[in-house]
């Protein structure tokens, strides 16, 4: 089992010293990766489920934050949970992600993308909310095409993105493509993960029966797409105080990575240290 940790900027704040101290302590504890959330813009009345989000919650750009973290760490992998893919142009995003991977010496490896649930966010970025799934599918294809393309360039002719003989450098470090995990809590997300993802990272508001059905769906979609279902990583949320028995249960469900959150801001460093000791992480 791999263990990563999430830094929730809306609750922990955006003080640069605190972000760096958190990342460095996570690395020292032996966590595999650091995840950051994403929202491009909020507005009064924005809701995720039944929860109305205060419009003033601070959501700095996760990729800028991860670049900042990369300069102050050595080993910890960099992740998003989740990056709202439909609202970013994949040609620009391919360059940004490859740049971060290069500057971090190959650590931009926990990219998780999702669709977003706020219609106003889509409208603000000029995206038809109803098409964001198809747009995300194309964007994943464009990212991989640009990363793997050579000096002769690559071309794409889709519903949302078109270009001819495009060349994108620099490339990711040591790999032809960066891993792309798919996040979400729907069967559509599970299908997308199976068809296009390197991993599936479902949300936290699902019952055990639906979780199992979605994982089976992701694997069956992988088979239908001619991909190896065993290669699909399965990431789940966990709590910083979770017992060993809970982790063993998740492993039995096929989970390969746990991302812990819900950390008490007043005690988070000690909680991280206790978690690392409980599960034998090594810095």
N, C-alpha and C positions, 0 to 999 in steps of 0.2 A: 504494500500500500504506500502511495505517495501522499504527502501532506503539504498543503499550501495554506496561505493565510490571506485574508482580504482586509484592505485598509479602506474603511468606509468614510470617504471625505465628508459626506453630509453630516456625520455625527462626530467625527474626530477633528474636523476642521482642516484648513489648508495651510497651516503654519509650516514653512519649509523645514525648519529645524525639527519639528515633530515628525514630519513625514520621513525625513532621512533617519532619524533615530529609530523609528519604528522599523524601517526596512533593514537597517544594520543589525538591529536586535533579532529580527526574524531570521536573517542570514546566519547570525552567530548561533542561534538555537538549532539550525539545521533544517528549517522549512525549505521545501523545494522551490516555491514560487511565491510571488506577491501579486495579488489581483487588485485592480481598481475598477470602480463602477463608471457608468457613463450616462449623462443626459446632456444634450446640446443646449436646450433651453426649457424652462418651466414657465408656468403661467397660472394665475389664480383659477382654482377649480380643477386643476389637473389631478386625476385619480389613477392609482394603480389598484385595481380591484375596488374595494370599498374604502381604501386609504387615500385621503386627500393629501397631496404632497404640498407642504409649504413652499410657496414660489421662491423663497429666498434661500432654500437649501443650496449650499455651495457644491457644485459639480465641476471642478476644473477638468480640462481636457485630459483624459487618461494617458494618451500617448505622450503628451508633453511632460506629465508627471513621471511616467516611466523612464523617459530620457533623463530626467533630473535624478531619479533614483539610481539609474545605471551608472552614473558618474561617481556615485558614492558607495557602490557595492562591487563585489567581485564575482560572486557565484550565483546568487539567487536569480531564478528565472522570472521573466516579466509577463504579466497576464492581464487580460481584461475580462470583466464579468458583469455585463457583456458590453461590447462595443456595438453601437447602433449602426449596423452596416448600411441600411438603405439610405441613410442621410449623409453619406460620405461618398465622393466620387472615387471609384476603385483605381483609376489611373494615378490620382494623387496619393491615395492610401497605399498603393503598392510601393511607391517611393518612400513614403514616411516609415512604413514598417521595415523595409529593407535597410533603411538608414539606421533606425534604432537597433536592429539586429547587428549591423556592422559595428556601430559605436560601442555596443555592449559585448562585443566579441561572441555573438551567437546566443544571446539569452532572450530574444523576443520569441519565445516558443510556446506560450500559453494563451495565444490569441483566441478568445471566444467571442463569437459574433451573434447578434440577435436582431429582431425586427423592431422592437419598441412597441409600446402600447398606448402612447399618447397621440391622438389625432392632431392636436395643435402643434406638436413638435414636427410632424410630417408637413403640415401646411406651411410652417415657418421656413422650412428648408426646400419648399417647392416640390415636394413629393406627394403623389396621390397615395393616401393611406391604404387604399384597397389594393394597390399594386406592389406594396413594399416586399411581399414574399418573392414575387417573380424578380423584382429588382435585386434582392439579396442573392438569389440563385445566380443571376448573371454576374453580379459583382464578385462572387467567389470564383467563378470561372475566369473572369478577367484578371484577378489577382494572380492566380496560378499561371495563367498564360504569360503574363508579363514577367513574373519571376523566372520562369523557365526559358523564356525566349532569348535568342542570341543576337549577334550583331546585325543580322539581316532583318530583324524586326518580326513582329507578329501582327496579325490582323484579326479583327472581331467584328461581327455584324449581328447584333442582337436587337431586342425590342427597345432597350434603354441605352445601350452603349455601342458605339461604332468607331473604329479607327483602322487605319491601314499602315502596315510596315512600321509599327511603333517599337522603339527600342527603349528599355528601362534599365538603367544601371544607377547605383550599385546593386549587386545581387545579395541575397541572404548568405550568411557565412556557412560554407561547407555543405549546403543542401540546395537542391534545385527549387524547392518550394518551402515556405514556412507552413507549419501545421495550422490548420484552421478547425477549431472546435465550434460546435453549434449549440447555442443556449436557447432555452425556452421551455414552456410548460404545456405545449400542445402536441397533438399527434402530427401536425404539419411540421413542427420543429424536429420531431423524431424522424420523420421521413427525410427531411433535408439532411439531417446528420448522417443517416445511412447512405444516401445517394452521393453526398458531397463532402461530408465532414471527416476529420481525423479523430473526432471524439464527440460525445454528447454530454451536455451539462444541463440537465433539467432543473427547473426552479423548485422551490421548497414547498409549494402548496398543492401537492399531489398525494393521493392515498396510495397505499402499497399495491393494490390491484392495478390501478392506472399506471403507476411507475413501471411495473413489470410488463404491462402491455406495450408501453411506449418503447422500452428497451428491446423487446421482441420485434416490434415494428421497425426500429432502426436497423437491427441486424438483418431482418428479412429484406429490407430495402437495399442494404449493402449487397446482399447476395444477388438480388435482381439486377443491380447495376454492375455486376461482375467484379465486385470488390470483396475483400476478405473481411468478414464480420468480426473475426477474432482480433483484427488490428484496430478496431474501434475502441478508443479509450472511453471510460465511463466515469465522469466526475460528479460528485454530489456535495451539497452543503452539509456541514456539521457544526457542532458547537465546541467552544474552547474547553468545556468541562465534560465532554463526552467520555464515557468509560471505555475500557478496552473491549468489553463485551459488545458494545454497540458497533465498534469498528469491525470486529470479527463478523457481525451480522451483515454489515454492508459489504464486506469482502465476499461473503457467501452469495450475495445478490449480483456479483460481478463488478462491483465498484473498484476502480483502479486508482482513484485520487479523491481525497477529501479536502475541501476548502473550508476552513473554520472561520467563523465570524462571531457576531454577538458578544464582542469583547467589552468589558467594563473599562471605560476610558481612564478611570482612576487606578486600575489595577492591571492594565493590559500587559505590561512587560512581565510582571510576575506570573500572570496567567499563561503567557507564551512559554516562559521557562518551565513552568510545571507541566504543561502539555508536552514539551520536548523531552522532559525527563520521563514522563509516563510512557511515552511511545519509543523511547530510545533513539531520538533523532540526534544527529551529530553535526556540529557546525564545521 
